[in-house]
Amino acid sequence: MTAPRLIDLAALPLQPWKNGGGVTSELAIDPPGATAETFRWRISLARIAQDGPFSAFPGITRWITLIEGGGFTLDFSDGSRLDVPEPFVPHRFDGGMAATCRLKGGPSRDLNVMARADVAMDVQVVAAGAGAPPHEVPPPGFALIAGDIVLVRLDDSRMLRAAVLAG
């Protein structure tokens, strides 16, 4: 098993989206070195700069969590809609469905968790330090990666916990 790694979120390299509507930073990917076509699961930070399409990822379940900004709405190709009005609430959706994003008052930042359909993930926002020893809680602005568990510190009191479920 790999030793836990502490990641400085501000030091992650930025990559533009293919459509130019924002930028993303990959925080964690499994297996290491995987691509968008070969990952089991992936976690990234994204900045949504303008209204526009979201990339479709067939066979992928996605969770999106607003962490900064006025929120947004995703309109899906099947006519359904996902409203993301407030921060720190993970929203699950089918990553294979085409979606268009509409911002609600300027740019937003979000955390994206993506997993292949055969990978059971648990994604939730928990109290910082919820049942964990202090050395396992990342400081604000950092993430801690320990195997198939990623903890991303959102603010002084909360962190996002994404974990592959055993079984």
Secondary structure as the mmCIF struct_conf table of DSSP 4:
data_model
#
loop_
_struct_conf.conf_type_id
_struct_conf.id
_struct_conf.beg_label_comp_id
_struct_conf.beg_label_asym_id
_struct_conf.beg_label_seq_id
_struct_conf.end_label_comp_id
_struct_conf.end_label_asym_id
_struct_conf.end_label_seq_id
HELX_LH_PP_P HELX_LH_PP_P1 THR A 2 PRO A 4
STRN STRN1 ARG A 5 ASP A 8
HELX_RH_3T_P HELX_RH_3T_P1 LEU A 9 ALA A 11
BEND BEND1 LEU A 12 LEU A 12
HELX_LH_PP_P HELX_LH_PP_P2 PRO A 13 LEU A 14
STRN STRN2 GLN A 15 PRO A 16
TURN_TY1_P TURN_TY1_P1 LYS A 18 ASN A 19
BEND BEND2 GLY A 20 GLY A 21
STRN STRN3 GLY A 22 ASP A 30
BEND BEND3 PRO A 31 PRO A 31
TURN_TY1_P TURN_TY1_P2 PRO A 32 GLY A 33
TURN_TY1_P TURN_TY1_P3 ALA A 36 THR A 38
BEND BEND4 ARG A 40 ARG A 40
STRN STRN4 TRP A 41 ILE A 48
BEND BEND5 GLN A 50 ASP A 51
STRN STRN5 GLY A 52 PHE A 54
HELX_LH_PP_P HELX_LH_PP_P3 SER A 55 ALA A 56
TURN_TY1_P TURN_TY1_P4 PRO A 58 GLY A 59
STRN STRN6 ILE A 60 GLU A 68
BEND BEND6 GLY A 69 GLY A 70
STRN STRN7 PHE A 72 PHE A 76
TURN_TY1_P TURN_TY1_P5 SER A 77 ASP A 78
BEND BEND7 GLY A 79 GLY A 79
STRN STRN8 ARG A 81 VAL A 84
BEND BEND8 GLU A 86 GLU A 86
TURN_TY1_P TURN_TY1_P6 PRO A 87 PHE A 88
STRN STRN9 HIS A 91 ASP A 94
TURN_TY1_P TURN_TY1_P7 GLY A 95 GLY A 96
BEND BEND9 MET A 97 MET A 97
STRN STRN10 ALA A 99 LEU A 103
BEND BEND10 LYS A 104 GLY A 106
STRN STRN11 SER A 108 ARG A 116
TURN_TY1_P TURN_TY1_P8 ALA A 117 ASP A 118
BEND BEND11 VAL A 119 VAL A 119
STRN STRN12 MET A 121 ALA A 127
TURN_TY1_P TURN_TY1_P9 ALA A 128 GLY A 131
BEND BEND12 ALA A 132 ALA A 132
HELX_RH_3T_P HELX_RH_3T_P2 PRO A 134 GLU A 136
BEND BEND13 VAL A 137 VAL A 137
HELX_LH_PP_P HELX_LH_PP_P4 PRO A 138 PRO A 139
TURN_TY1_P TURN_TY1_P10 PRO A 140 GLY A 141
STRN STRN13 PHE A 142 ALA A 146
TURN_TY1_P TURN_TY1_P11 GLY A 147 ASP A 148
STRN STRN14 ILE A 149 ARG A 153
BEND BEND14 ASP A 155 SER A 157
STRN STRN15 ARG A 158 VAL A 164
HELX_LH_PP_P HELX_LH_PP_P5 LEU A 165 ALA A 166
#
